[in-house]
Amino acid sequence: MVILGLYALAGIIVNNAIVLIDRIDIERKVNENQYEALVQACLRRLRPIVMSTVTTILGLLPLIISQDALFFGMASALGVWD
C-alpha cells in the first residue's frame, strides 16, 4: 500500500507541474519578460496547489490517526510528502 501511495503522490506532483507549465506558457504569450511571466504564473497557481495539498492531508488525517493496518502506510506516505 505504501508503494500505491507513492504512485499517487507522483501523480499529484505531475499534475501540479503540468498545470504550472501550462500557466507559464499562457503568461509568456502575454508578457514579453520571461522572468516576470514565470513569477506571475507561480503566484497565480500557488493558492490552488496549496489548497489541494491541504485538502489531501486533511482527507488522509483520519487514516493516519486511526492507524489502520492496511491504509496507514499509504496515508502516511501521501500525507508526509504531499
Z-matrix of the N, CA and C atoms (Angstrom, degrees):
N
C 1 1.447
C 2 1.524 1 111.41
N 3 1.322 2 116.64 1 -30.37
C 4 1.465 3 119.02 2 178.40
C 5 1.521 4 110.33 3 -64.29
N 6 1.310 5 116.89 4 -40.48
C 7 1.461 6 120.24 5 178.89
C 8 1.528 7 110.33 6 -64.23
N 9 1.321 8 117.12 7 -38.23
C 10 1.457 9 120.87 8 175.53
C 11 1.528 10 110.61 9 -61.95
N 12 1.327 11 116.91 10 -39.74
C 13 1.463 12 121.11 11 176.07
C 14 1.517 13 111.96 12 -63.72
N 15 1.322 14 116.77 13 -38.45
C 16 1.467 15 120.04 14 178.64
C 17 1.527 16 110.89 15 -68.51
N 18 1.335 17 117.10 16 -37.06
C 19 1.466 18 119.84 17 175.52
C 20 1.531 19 110.84 18 -63.92
N 21 1.322 20 116.58 19 -42.22
C 22 1.468 21 120.42 20 177.76
C 23 1.519 22 110.61 21 -63.68
N 24 1.312 23 117.07 22 -39.84
C 25 1.458 24 121.57 23 177.85
C 26 1.523 25 110.88 24 -63.33
N 27 1.323 26 116.77 25 -41.50
C 28 1.465 27 120.26 26 177.23
C 29 1.522 28 110.68 27 -62.69
N 30 1.319 29 117.09 28 -38.27
C 31 1.454 30 120.79 29 177.78
C 32 1.519 31 112.38 30 -64.48
N 33 1.319 32 116.50 31 -39.85
C 34 1.469 33 120.73 32 177.84
C 35 1.521 34 110.06 33 -64.10
N 36 1.303 35 116.68 34 -43.76
C 37 1.465 36 121.08 35 -179.30
C 38 1.530 37 110.61 36 -64.12
N 39 1.316 38 117.02 37 -44.35
C 40 1.465 39 120.65 38 179.48
C 41 1.529 40 110.40 39 -63.96
N 42 1.325 41 117.08 40 -41.34
C 43 1.463 42 120.48 41 178.81
C 44 1.525 43 110.87 42 -62.15
N 45 1.325 44 117.25 43 -45.58
C 46 1.464 45 120.29 44 178.14
C 47 1.530 46 111.23 45 -62.34
N 48 1.318 47 117.25 46 -38.15
C 49 1.461 48 120.54 47 179.33
C 50 1.524 49 111.48 48 -67.09
N 51 1.325 50 117.28 49 -40.56
C 52 1.462 51 120.58 50 178.90
C 53 1.518 52 110.92 51 -63.24
N 54 1.322 53 116.84 52 -44.83
C 55 1.457 54 121.09 53 179.79
C 56 1.528 55 110.36 54 -63.74
N 57 1.319 56 117.55 55 -41.61
C 58 1.460 57 120.85 56 179.79
C 59 1.527 58 111.33 57 -66.64
N 60 1.312 59 117.87 58 -43.44
C 61 1.466 60 120.91 59 -179.94
C 62 1.529 61 110.71 60 -64.91
N 63 1.335 62 116.57 61 -38.75
C 64 1.458 63 119.91 62 176.55
C 65 1.524 64 110.72 63 -62.01
N 66 1.321 65 116.98 64 -42.12
C 67 1.472 66 120.12 65 179.23
C 68 1.529 67 110.58 66 -67.30
N 69 1.323 68 118.05 67 -36.05
C 70 1.469 69 121.09 68 177.47
C 71 1.527 70 109.60 69 -63.09
N 72 1.333 71 117.42 70 -42.21
C 73 1.469 72 120.43 71 178.06
C 74 1.525 73 111.61 72 -61.79
N 75 1.322 74 116.91 73 -41.25
C 76 1.466 75 120.41 74 178.24
C 77 1.522 76 110.59 75 -63.94
N 78 1.315 77 116.76 76 -43.99
C 79 1.467 78 120.75 77 -179.60
C 80 1.527 79 111.50 78 -66.95
N 81 1.327 80 117.65 79 -33.61
C 82 1.471 81 119.97 80 179.23
C 83 1.520 82 111.69 81 -67.54
N 84 1.335 83 117.51 82 -30.46
C 85 1.459 84 120.67 83 177.50
C 86 1.524 85 111.01 84 -70.99
N 87 1.323 86 116.51 85 -32.49
C 88 1.465 87 121.43 86 -178.13
C 89 1.528 88 111.24 87 -84.85
N 90 1.315 89 116.45 88 -41.62
C 91 1.459 90 122.25 89 -173.31
C 92 1.529 91 109.68 90 -107.03
N 93 1.309 92 117.19 91 131.98
C 94 1.469 93 120.79 92 -179.49
C 95 1.529 94 112.24 93 -76.15
N 96 1.309 95 117.12 94 -32.33
C 97 1.456 96 121.41 95 179.36
C 98 1.530 97 108.81 96 -78.22
N 99 1.333 98 116.50 97 116.54
C 100 1.458 99 120.48 98 -175.93
C 101 1.524 100 112.31 99 -67.11
N 102 1.323 101 116.67 100 -37.64
C 103 1.460 102 119.64 101 179.11
C 104 1.523 103 110.57 102 -64.43
N 105 1.310 104 117.12 103 -43.49
C 106 1.461 105 121.35 104 179.21
C 107 1.531 106 110.57 105 -65.05
N 108 1.323 107 117.06 106 -37.39
C 109 1.460 108 120.81 107 177.11
C 110 1.526 109 110.71 108 -63.55
N 111 1.322 110 117.49 109 -41.22
C 112 1.459 111 121.92 110 178.18
C 113 1.519 112 111.31 111 -63.60
N 114 1.319 113 116.56 112 -45.24
C 115 1.471 114 120.70 113 -179.79
C 116 1.524 115 110.25 114 -63.98
N 117 1.323 116 117.61 115 -44.99
C 118 1.465 117 120.59 116 -179.49
C 119 1.528 118 111.69 117 -63.64
N 120 1.315 119 116.86 118 -40.16
C 121 1.467 120 120.07 119 179.10
C 122 1.523 121 110.67 120 -65.04
N 123 1.313 122 117.12 121 -42.09
C 124 1.470 123 120.43 122 179.07
C 125 1.525 124 111.17 123 -65.65
N 126 1.317 125 116.70 124 -39.74
C 127 1.461 126 119.50 125 178.89
C 128 1.533 127 111.36 126 -66.34
N 129 1.314 128 117.27 127 -37.40
C 130 1.470 129 120.45 128 -179.47
C 131 1.517 130 112.34 129 -72.96
N 132 1.313 131 118.88 130 -29.69
C 133 1.463 132 121.51 131 -177.00
C 134 1.519 133 113.26 132 -96.72
N 135 1.336 134 118.31 133 -7.15
C 136 1.464 135 120.35 134 -176.63
C 137 1.527 136 111.62 135 -62.84
N 138 1.316 137 118.20 136 -49.55
C 139 1.462 138 120.93 137 -176.71
C 140 1.533 139 112.78 138 -62.05
N 141 1.348 140 120.10 139 -47.01
C 142 1.472 141 117.89 140 178.06
C 143 1.531 142 113.57 141 -62.54
N 144 1.317 143 117.56 142 -36.46
C 145 1.457 144 120.33 143 179.56
C 146 1.523 145 110.31 144 -68.26
N 147 1.333 146 117.41 145 -43.43
C 148 1.466 147 120.91 146 178.60
C 149 1.527 148 110.28 147 -65.28
N 150 1.330 149 117.27 148 -39.55
C 151 1.464 150 120.05 149 179.80
C 152 1.530 151 111.44 150 -64.45
N 153 1.325 152 117.59 151 -40.57
C 154 1.467 153 119.18 152 178.39
C 155 1.522 154 111.15 153 -68.00
N 156 1.320 155 117.34 154 -35.10
C 157 1.457 156 121.05 155 177.48
C 158 1.521 157 111.09 156 -65.75
N 159 1.322 158 116.61 157 -45.84
C 160 1.460 159 120.63 158 -178.82
C 161 1.529 160 110.67 159 -64.93
N 162 1.329 161 118.05 160 -42.53
C 163 1.464 162 119.37 161 179.99
C 164 1.527 163 111.55 162 -67.85
N 165 1.322 164 117.82 163 -33.00
C 166 1.465 165 120.28 164 176.00
C 167 1.518 166 110.42 165 -64.86
N 168 1.326 167 116.58 166 -45.87
C 169 1.467 168 119.99 167 179.91
C 170 1.524 169 110.65 168 -64.33
N 171 1.333 170 117.44 169 -43.17
C 172 1.466 171 119.98 170 178.88
C 173 1.526 172 111.52 171 -64.87
N 174 1.314 173 117.78 172 -34.76
C 175 1.451 174 120.95 173 177.40
C 176 1.519 175 113.04 174 -69.52
N 177 1.313 176 116.83 175 -31.28
C 178 1.469 177 120.73 176 -179.98
C 179 1.523 178 113.07 177 -87.49
N 180 1.299 179 117.35 178 -12.79
C 181 1.465 180 121.39 179 -176.98
C 182 1.533 181 113.10 180 -57.09
N 183 1.335 182 120.32 181 -42.92
C 184 1.471 183 118.23 182 177.65
C 185 1.528 184 113.30 183 -61.27
N 186 1.322 185 117.53 184 -34.94
C 187 1.467 186 119.92 185 177.82
C 188 1.520 187 111.55 186 -69.41
N 189 1.321 188 116.45 187 -34.25
C 190 1.467 189 119.98 188 179.08
C 191 1.525 190 110.38 189 -73.46
N 192 1.327 191 116.61 190 -42.92
C 193 1.466 192 120.57 191 -178.02
C 194 1.530 193 111.22 192 -66.57
N 195 1.332 194 117.03 193 -41.41
C 196 1.471 195 119.68 194 -178.17
C 197 1.523 196 112.48 195 -73.44
N 198 1.303 197 117.82 196 -16.92
C 199 1.466 198 124.76 197 -179.46
C 200 1.529 199 111.53 198 51.86
N 201 1.329 200 114.61 199 48.17
C 202 1.453 201 121.47 200 176.50
C 203 1.525 202 109.10 201 -59.84
N 204 1.322 203 116.43 202 136.18
C 205 1.468 204 120.46 203 -175.65
C 206 1.520 205 112.44 204 -62.51
N 207 1.325 206 117.54 205 -32.12
C 208 1.451 207 120.40 206 -175.73
C 209 1.521 208 112.54 207 -87.26
N 210 1.328 209 117.68 208 -43.43
C 211 1.455 210 121.17 209 -171.07
C 212 1.524 211 114.80 210 -102.36
N 213 1.311 212 118.97 211 -4.19
C 214 1.460 213 120.78 212 -177.60
C 215 1.527 214 111.78 213 -62.93
N 216 1.309 215 117.82 214 -43.85
C 217 1.467 216 120.91 215 -179.50
C 218 1.513 217 112.44 216 -64.38
N 219 1.337 218 116.29 217 -43.02
C 220 1.461 219 120.02 218 179.04
C 221 1.521 220 110.55 219 -65.48
N 222 1.327 221 116.87 220 -45.75
C 223 1.457 222 120.63 221 -179.24
C 224 1.527 223 111.62 222 -64.67
N 225 1.305 224 116.35 223 -37.30
C 226 1.471 225 119.86 224 178.56
C 227 1.529 226 111.02 225 -67.96
N 228 1.329 227 116.86 226 -41.41
C 229 1.465 228 119.95 227 178.97
C 230 1.520 229 111.12 228 -63.85
N 231 1.312 230 117.20 229 -42.37
C 232 1.467 231 120.56 230 178.69
C 233 1.516 232 111.92 231 -72.25
N 234 1.318 233 117.35 232 -42.46
C 235 1.458 234 121.07 233 -175.03
C 236 1.513 235 113.35 234 -71.09
N 237 1.307 236 116.63 235 -38.29
C 238 1.472 237 119.64 236 -177.59
C 239 1.516 238 111.11 237 -74.29
N 240 1.324 239 118.00 238 -41.02
C 241 1.459 240 120.92 239 -173.00
C 242 1.510 241 113.71 240 -93.45
N 243 1.342 242 118.37 241 -11.83
C 244 1.462 243 120.06 242 -177.70
C 245 1.483 244 112.23 243 -77.66
